[in-house]
Amino acid sequence: MSLTTHLSLVSPDRNALLDVVEGAEAAFLEYGLAPDIGGVQAIAGAPATSDGTIRATDEDALPDHFSSELLVEIDRFDADSVHYAAIRGLPVVERVVREEVQGRSAVVIQSSKQTGAGPKYRVYRYDAIEEAYETVSKAGE
């Protein structure tokens, strides 16, 4: 069984997200990788609930695979809308994006892998001081 990694890149800043996606495309080309890269799309969210949970509008619902930890990171943006892009490919795409692409502090990443034992995921936030992505949370490992 071939293992596929699904990266969800989320940001309130469309331009920052586009920069990361374009940087990823260039890095994949350099390494001879050809993952499936989805276009950047807007997700309009309704105001957060009293417990800080984001609610999405019916027509622009947040994807089901967003973990509760990723939703916490989205809530930290304190924005009325966020933008989303997906990258699917071999497990190495996660490492290429984290290590070879200039990160943006306005972009968070969730890496999901579906295994026989259930889903595994990690959520990353870019640390501008360290100039690297830091793991915010992980599950299923």
N, C-alpha and C positions, 0 to 999 in steps of 0.2 A: 504494500500500500504506500503510495507516495504521499508525503506530508506537505501540506500547503500552508503558508503563512498569510494571514490577512492583516494588513496594516490599516488602521483607521487614523487619519491625520485630521485634527480638528483645530480651528482657530477662529476668533472673532475678526481677525484681520485677513481679508481675502488675499491681499498682496503678499503678506508674509507666507501664507500657505502656498501660493503660486511659486514663490521663490524656493521653498523646500521641495515641492513637486518637480520643478524644473531642474533643480540640483540633483534630485534622485534620478531623473531621466538621464542626465549626463553621466552620472556615476554608473548606472546600469549599462549604458552603452560602452563605457570604458572597460567594464568587466565582462562584456559579452552576455549580459543577462537580458531577458525579455519578459519581465513580469507584466501582468495586466494592470494598467494604471487607469483608474476612472477619472473623469473630469471633476473639477471643483464645483460643488453645488452648495447653495445656501440652505440652511435649516433655520427656519424662523421659530423661535421659542417663545412661549408665553411667559409671563412673570413667574419667578420661582415661588414655590409654596412656602408656608411658614417654617417648614423644617429644612428649607434650603434645596429641595428637590426640584429640578427643572421639569416643567411640563411643556410638551410640544403641541403645536396646533395640529388638528386632524390631518390637514392636507400636507403638512411638512413634518411628519412625525420623526422623532429620532430613531435611527436604526436599532433593531432589536438586539443586535450583538454588542451594543455599547454597555460596558460593565458599570456597576454602581461607582467604582473608583474613577472611571473616566467621566462620569456625570459630575462627580465632585470637582474634578479639574475644570470641566466646562463651566460649572457654577462659579468658580474662582474668577473667571473672565468678567463676570457681572455685565454681560452684554445681552441685548435683546435678540440678537441673531448670531449664529456661528456658521462657518463654512466647513465643508467636509470633503475629503478626497480619500479614495481607497486604492491600495496597492495589493495585489495578490500574486504570489509566486513562491519559489523555493524558499526554505527557511533562511537562506543567506540574505534575502532582501532586507530583513530587519537589521542585520548588522551593517550592511552597506549604507542604509539610510542613517543609522545612528552614528557611524564612524566616518563616513566619507562625505556627508552632505552638511553644509553650513547650516546649523540649527537656528531657530528663531524662538525667543522666549514666549512669543504669542502662539506657538504651535505645540500641542500635546499629541502624543502618539500612543495608540493602543495596538499591541501585537497579539493576535489570537492564533492559536494552533488547535485544530481539532484532532484529538487522539482517541484511541480505543478506550482510554480511561476517562474520557470527557474532555472538555475544553481546557486549555492552558492559556493564560494571557498575562501580559505585563503592560503597565502604563508608564510612560516616560514623559518627563518634563525637561526642557532645555535649561541648563544652568549657564547663564551668560558669563559669570565669573570664571567658572571651571571650563567653559567652552566645550561642554559635553552634555549628553543626555543623561539624566539620573533616573533610576528606577523609583517610581513613586509607590507602586504596589505590584504584587504578582499573586497569582492564584493557580491552583491545579498542578503545582510543581512539587 
